[in-house]
Amino acid sequence: MRRRGLQVFVLVSVLIILSVVALALDELPFSTAAGGGPLGLTLGLDLQGGSLLIYEAELPDQASVTFSTPVEEADLLALLADAGQDRATTSQREYAITGISLADISERELRRSIEVLGPLEQLQLTNGVLEFTLASAGTGTAGESPGATSAGDAPDPTTDEALRQVLNNLGYVDAVLESTGEGSYSVTGLQLESRAEFRIEEALSQLSPTTLFELNEPSLDVAFEDSLARFEVQTALNDIDPTALVQVAAQTSFDLQELSIAPEEQEDFQASLATLANLDIVNVDVIEPTPDQMDGVRSIIEDRINALGTTEPIIQNLGSDRLVVQIPGAEPSTIEMTFSPVPSGLDVRNTLDILQRTGDSV
């Protein structure tokens, strides 16, 4: 009995302490994973003025800019950072690519294609002549290796046919394949430069049709019909020629992403761009969420609210980019607000009605 009485006493004491702490705090902090949600929604939770949760969509804005004279991407990004747009990114149509080696591109492609047949002991491409040895070739004694033949230097017809098919698939239909020993081969008549150039143009055209393609090894100037981010172009080239370096050429047109521009800030934004060069065209696209997108987050919001132990919340759209959630069961509270200019009592009442705060008095 004494032990049970002590447990009850400790439990009651803990409850009293928690109640005193809760009443003494103006705001109750909640640790919830409520940061960025769908559409970049952010959550503000404040119990001091009532149990309202406000979700606001934070969608990045975009802009298309055309200058009268070419500008450097680095200068444009620095200007945007100074204007508070430090998250801004660019995409554009014109690129300057350096470090291209047609010979390396050809050798890398040939090596990968031949290695499908088996590992290589060596492969060398010199002055357009390819020489290689398959590691699986034997010494002419049966059983010594998978590629062994009974006639020492006699070529393996099966391997020759497979190699011929590899060359044909790469477009080298006129190349001459010659066996120089068991497992060793020489290939002449390779049109390496045209093949390597074709591979580069093909890879880039898969991103967007090209309007300019001028290759002067080791440099390439390319322009696309569509605006592309630099990492897209670099990724497309990495598998073909890892040494190629994609740089943004000085140009007149840029597409800007990840901006944050309020409608009243658009004039100041354009004025800051004009300090870099004269502007021909500026189109700012302030992106608003669609009603379907806003409706689509309600279930997630309800899950987050229920995680706090609250059920059946009242969710109301406020404008085109906010959701206001009222948690039922909260005790009445008084909020003092100062407006400038002073609204009419009817305006305040209408706002409360929109929020379904029909029981509040002003």
C-alpha positions as CSV (number, residue, x, y, z in Angstrom):
1,M,0.0,0.0,0.0
2,R,2.8,2.4,0.8
3,R,4.5,1.7,-2.5
4,R,1.3,2.3,-4.5
5,G,0.6,5.5,-2.5
6,L,4.2,6.8,-3.4
7,Q,3.6,6.1,-7.1
8,V,0.4,8.0,-7.1
9,F,2.0,10.9,-5.3
10,V,4.9,11.1,-7.8
11,L,2.5,10.9,-10.8
12,V,0.3,13.7,-9.4
13,S,3.3,15.9,-8.7
14,V,4.6,15.5,-12.3
15,L,1.2,16.4,-13.7
16,I,1.0,19.5,-11.5
17,I,4.5,20.6,-12.6
18,L,3.7,20.2,-16.3
19,S,0.5,22.1,-15.9
20,V,2.3,25.0,-14.2
21,V,5.0,25.1,-16.9
22,A,2.3,25.0,-19.7
23,L,0.4,27.9,-18.2
24,A,3.5,30.0,-17.7
25,L,4.7,29.8,-21.3
26,D,3.3,32.2,-23.9
27,E,4.2,29.9,-26.8
28,L,4.4,26.2,-26.8
29,P,7.2,24.8,-29.1
30,F,6.4,21.7,-31.1
31,S,9.0,19.6,-32.7
32,T,7.4,18.5,-36.0
33,A,8.8,17.7,-39.4
34,A,6.8,20.6,-40.9
35,G,9.4,22.4,-43.0
36,G,9.1,22.3,-46.8
37,G,6.3,20.1,-48.0
38,P,4.5,19.8,-51.3
39,L,4.9,23.0,-53.4
40,G,7.5,24.2,-51.0
41,L,4.8,24.8,-48.3
42,T,6.0,26.2,-45.0
43,L,4.3,26.0,-41.7
44,G,4.0,28.6,-39.0
45,L,2.6,27.4,-35.7
46,D,1.9,29.9,-32.9
47,L,-0.5,29.2,-30.0
48,Q,-0.1,32.6,-28.3
49,G,-2.9,34.2,-30.4
50,G,-4.9,31.1,-31.0
51,S,-4.5,27.6,-32.5
52,L,-4.1,28.5,-36.2
53,L,-1.7,26.9,-38.5
54,I,-1.0,28.8,-41.8
55,Y,0.6,27.0,-44.7
56,E,1.9,29.2,-47.5
57,A,3.2,28.0,-50.8
58,E,6.7,29.2,-51.6
59,L,7.1,28.5,-55.4
60,P,10.2,29.9,-57.1
61,D,9.6,32.5,-59.8
62,Q,11.2,32.6,-63.2
63,A,12.3,35.2,-65.7
64,S,13.5,35.5,-69.3
65,V,16.0,38.2,-69.9
66,T,17.4,39.5,-73.2
67,F,20.2,42.1,-73.2
68,S,21.2,44.4,-76.0
69,T,24.8,43.2,-75.8
70,P,26.3,39.8,-74.6
71,V,27.0,39.4,-70.9
72,E,28.9,36.9,-68.9
73,E,26.9,34.4,-66.7
74,A,29.2,35.0,-63.8
75,D,28.5,38.8,-63.9
76,L,24.7,38.1,-64.1
77,L,24.8,35.7,-61.1
78,A,26.9,38.2,-59.0
79,L,24.4,40.9,-59.8
80,L,21.4,38.7,-58.8
81,A,23.2,37.7,-55.5
82,D,23.7,41.4,-54.7
83,A,20.0,41.9,-55.3
84,G,19.1,39.3,-52.8
85,Q,18.5,36.5,-55.3
86,D,21.4,34.3,-54.1
87,R,19.5,31.1,-55.0
88,A,19.1,32.1,-58.6
89,T,20.2,29.7,-61.4
90,T,20.5,30.2,-65.1
91,S,19.9,28.2,-68.2
92,Q,20.8,29.3,-71.7
93,R,21.2,28.2,-75.3
94,E,24.9,28.9,-76.1
95,Y,27.9,27.0,-74.7
96,A,31.6,26.9,-75.3
97,I,33.1,23.5,-74.7
98,T,36.9,22.9,-74.4
99,G,39.2,19.9,-73.8
100,I,37.7,17.7,-76.5
101,S,39.9,15.0,-77.9
102,L,38.5,13.1,-80.8
103,A,41.2,10.4,-80.6
104,D,40.4,9.7,-76.9
105,I,36.7,9.6,-77.7
106,S,37.3,7.0,-80.5
107,E,39.7,4.9,-78.4
108,R,37.3,4.9,-75.4
109,E,34.4,3.8,-77.6
110,L,36.4,1.0,-79.4
111,R,37.8,-0.3,-76.1
112,R,34.3,-0.5,-74.5
113,S,32.8,-2.2,-77.5
114,I,35.6,-4.8,-77.9
115,E,35.6,-5.6,-74.2
116,V,32.1,-6.9,-74.6
117,L,33.7,-9.9,-76.3
118,G,36.2,-10.4,-73.5
119,P,39.0,-8.7,-71.5
120,L,41.8,-7.0,-73.4
121,E,45.5,-7.5,-72.7
122,Q,46.4,-4.3,-74.6
123,L,44.8,-1.8,-77.0
124,Q,46.6,1.0,-78.8
125,L,45.4,3.5,-81.3
126,T,48.2,5.3,-83.2
127,N,47.8,7.4,-86.4
128,G,44.4,5.9,-87.1
129,V,45.6,2.2,-86.8
130,L,44.1,0.2,-84.0
131,E,46.1,-2.8,-82.5
132,F,44.8,-4.9,-79.7
133,T,45.1,-8.4,-78.1
134,L,42.3,-10.3,-76.5
135,A,43.3,-11.6,-73.1
136,S,41.2,-14.7,-73.5
137,A,43.3,-16.0,-76.4
138,G,45.2,-19.2,-75.7
139,T,48.6,-20.5,-76.8
140,G,47.4,-23.2,-79.1
141,T,47.1,-26.0,-76.5
142,A,43.6,-27.2,-75.9
143,G,42.2,-26.4,-72.5
144,E,44.7,-23.6,-71.6
145,S,42.2,-20.8,-72.3
146,P,38.7,-20.2,-73.5
147,G,39.9,-18.7,-76.8
148,A,42.5,-21.4,-77.7
149,T,42.7,-22.9,-81.1
150,S,44.4,-26.0,-82.3
151,A,46.4,-24.3,-85.0
152,G,48.7,-21.8,-83.2
153,D,48.5,-18.7,-85.3
154,A,45.2,-19.5,-87.1
155,P,42.5,-16.9,-86.5
156,D,39.3,-17.9,-84.7
157,P,36.4,-17.5,-87.3
158,T,33.9,-16.9,-84.5
159,T,35.9,-14.1,-82.9
160,D,36.6,-12.6,-86.3
161,E,33.0,-12.5,-87.1
162,A,32.1,-10.9,-83.7
163,L,34.8,-8.3,-84.2
164,R,33.6,-7.5,-87.7
165,Q,30.1,-7.0,-86.3
166,V,31.4,-4.7,-83.6
167,L,33.1,-2.5,-86.2
168,N,30.0,-2.4,-88.3
169,N,27.8,-1.4,-85.4
170,L,30.1,1.5,-84.7
171,G,29.9,2.7,-88.3
172,Y,33.3,1.4,-89.5
173,V,31.9,-0.7,-92.3
174,D,34.9,0.1,-94.6
175,A,37.5,-0.7,-91.9
176,V,40.0,-3.6,-92.6
177,L,40.3,-6.2,-89.8
178,E,43.4,-8.4,-89.9
179,S,44.6,-11.1,-87.5
180,T,48.2,-10.6,-86.6
181,G,48.6,-13.5,-84.3
182,E,46.5,-15.6,-81.9
183,G,44.1,-13.2,-80.3
184,S,45.9,-10.2,-81.8
185,Y,44.3,-7.9,-84.4
186,S,45.0,-4.8,-86.4
187,V,42.3,-2.5,-87.8
188,T,43.0,0.1,-90.5
189,G,40.8,2.4,-92.5
190,L,39.0,3.8,-89.5
191,Q,37.2,7.1,-90.0
192,L,37.8,8.2,-86.4
193,E,37.2,11.9,-86.5
194,S,33.9,11.8,-88.3
195,R,32.7,9.1,-86.0
196,A,33.7,11.0,-82.8
197,E,32.2,14.2,-84.1
198,F,28.9,12.3,-84.8
199,R,28.8,10.9,-81.3
200,I,29.2,14.3,-79.7
201,E,26.5,15.9,-81.9
202,E,24.2,13.0,-81.4
203,A,24.5,13.1,-77.6
204,L,23.9,16.9,-77.5
205,S,21.0,16.7,-79.9
206,Q,19.2,14.4,-77.5
207,L,19.0,17.3,-75.1
208,S,17.6,19.7,-77.7
209,P,18.1,20.2,-81.4
210,T,21.2,22.2,-82.2
211,T,21.2,25.5,-84.2
212,L,25.0,25.8,-84.1
213,F,27.7,23.1,-84.0
214,E,31.2,24.3,-84.8
215,L,34.0,21.9,-83.8
216,N,37.6,23.0,-84.0
217,E,39.4,20.5,-81.8
218,P,39.8,20.9,-78.9
219,S,37.0,23.5,-78.8
220,L,33.4,23.3,-79.7
221,D,30.8,26.1,-80.0
222,V,27.2,24.9,-79.7
223,A,23.8,26.5,-79.5
224,F,20.5,24.8,-78.8
225,E,16.9,25.6,-79.7
226,D,15.9,25.3,-76.1
227,S,17.4,26.8,-73.0
228,L,19.5,24.3,-71.0
229,A,21.3,24.3,-67.7
230,R,25.0,23.8,-67.8
231,F,25.0,20.6,-65.8
232,E,22.7,19.0,-68.4
233,V,25.2,19.6,-71.1
234,Q,28.1,18.5,-69.0
235,T,26.3,15.3,-68.0
236,A,25.6,14.4,-71.6
237,L,29.3,14.7,-72.5
238,N,30.8,13.0,-69.4
239,D,30.2,9.5,-70.7
240,I,31.7,10.4,-74.1
241,D,34.7,12.5,-73.1
242,P,35.2,13.1,-69.4
243,T,37.9,15.7,-70.1
244,A,35.5,18.0,-71.9
245,L,34.6,21.1,-69.9
246,V,31.4,22.9,-70.6
247,Q,31.4,26.7,-70.1
248,V,28.7,29.3,-70.7
249,A,29.5,31.6,-73.6
250,A,28.8,35.3,-73.3
251,Q,25.4,35.8,-74.8
252,T,22.3,38.1,-74.8
253,S,19.5,35.8,-73.6
254,F,19.2,34.0,-70.3
255,D,16.4,32.1,-68.5
256,L,16.5,32.6,-64.7
257,Q,15.1,30.2,-62.2
258,E,14.8,30.0,-58.4
259,L,13.9,33.6,-58.0
260,S,11.7,35.2,-55.3
261,I,10.1,38.3,-56.6
262,A,6.9,39.9,-55.2
263,P,4.7,41.8,-57.7
264,E,5.7,45.1,-56.2
265,E,9.4,44.3,-56.6
266,Q,9.4,43.6,-60.3
267,E,10.3,47.2,-61.3
268,D,13.3,47.2,-58.9
269,F,14.3,43.8,-60.3
270,Q,14.4,45.1,-63.8
271,A,16.2,48.2,-62.8
272,S,19.0,46.1,-61.2
273,L,19.4,44.1,-64.4
274,A,19.6,47.2,-66.4
275,T,22.8,48.2,-64.5
276,L,24.6,45.2,-66.2
277,A,23.6,46.1,-69.8
278,N,20.7,47.6,-71.7
279,L,17.6,45.5,-71.6
280,D,15.6,44.5,-74.7
281,I,13.1,42.1,-73.1
282,V,12.3,41.1,-69.6
283,N,9.5,38.6,-68.8
284,V,8.9,37.8,-65.1
285,D,6.7,34.8,-64.4
286,V,5.4,34.8,-60.8
287,I,4.2,31.2,-60.4
288,E,1.0,30.6,-58.4
289,P,-0.1,27.2,-57.3
290,T,-3.1,25.7,-59.0
291,P,-6.3,24.9,-57.0
292,D,-5.7,21.2,-57.6
293,Q,-2.2,21.5,-56.1
294,M,-3.5,23.3,-53.0
295,D,-6.3,20.7,-52.6
296,G,-3.7,18.0,-53.0
297,V,-1.8,18.9,-49.8
298,R,-4.8,18.8,-47.5
299,S,-4.4,15.2,-46.6
300,I,-0.8,15.7,-45.7
301,I,-1.7,18.7,-43.5
302,E,-4.3,16.7,-41.7
303,D,-1.7,14.0,-41.0
304,R,0.6,16.5,-39.5
305,I,-2.1,18.0,-37.3
306,N,-3.3,14.6,-36.2
307,A,0.3,13.9,-35.2
308,L,-0.2,16.6,-32.5
309,G,-3.2,14.8,-31.1
310,T,-5.8,16.9,-32.8
311,T,-8.6,15.6,-35.0
312,E,-11.2,17.1,-37.4
313,P,-9.4,20.4,-38.1
314,I,-11.1,23.1,-40.1
315,I,-9.1,23.9,-43.2
316,Q,-9.8,27.0,-45.2
317,N,-8.2,28.5,-48.4
318,L,-6.9,32.0,-47.9
319,G,-6.1,33.5,-51.3
320,S,-4.5,31.4,-53.9
321,D,-1.4,30.3,-52.1
322,R,-2.3,29.8,-48.4
323,L,-4.2,27.3,-46.3
324,V,-5.4,28.3,-42.8
325,V,-6.1,25.5,-40.4
326,Q,-8.1,25.9,-37.2
327,I,-7.5,23.4,-34.5
328,P,-10.8,22.7,-32.6
329,G,-10.9,22.5,-28.9
330,A,-8.6,25.5,-28.2
331,E,-9.6,27.8,-25.3
332,P,-10.6,31.4,-26.1
333,S,-7.8,34.0,-26.3
334,T,-7.6,37.7,-26.9
335,I,-5.5,39.2,-29.7
336,E,-4.6,42.9,-29.9
337,M,-3.8,44.1,-33.4
338,T,-2.8,47.5,-34.8
339,F,-3.6,48.3,-38.4
340,S,-2.2,51.0,-40.7
341,P,-4.4,52.4,-42.2
342,V,-7.2,51.5,-39.9
343,P,-9.8,49.2,-41.5
344,S,-13.5,49.3,-40.8
345,G,-15.1,46.9,-38.3
346,L,-16.9,45.3,-41.2
347,D,-13.7,44.5,-43.0
348,V,-12.3,42.8,-39.9
349,R,-15.5,40.9,-39.4
350,N,-15.5,39.7,-43.1
351,T,-12.0,38.5,-42.7
352,L,-12.9,36.5,-39.6
353,D,-15.9,35.0,-41.4
354,I,-13.6,33.9,-44.2
355,L,-11.5,32.1,-41.6
356,Q,-14.7,30.6,-40.2
357,R,-14.1,32.4,-36.9
358,T,-17.8,33.1,-36.5
359,G,-17.7,32.9,-32.7
360,D,-15.1,35.6,-32.3
361,S,-16.0,39.2,-31.3
362,V,-14.3,42.4,-32.3
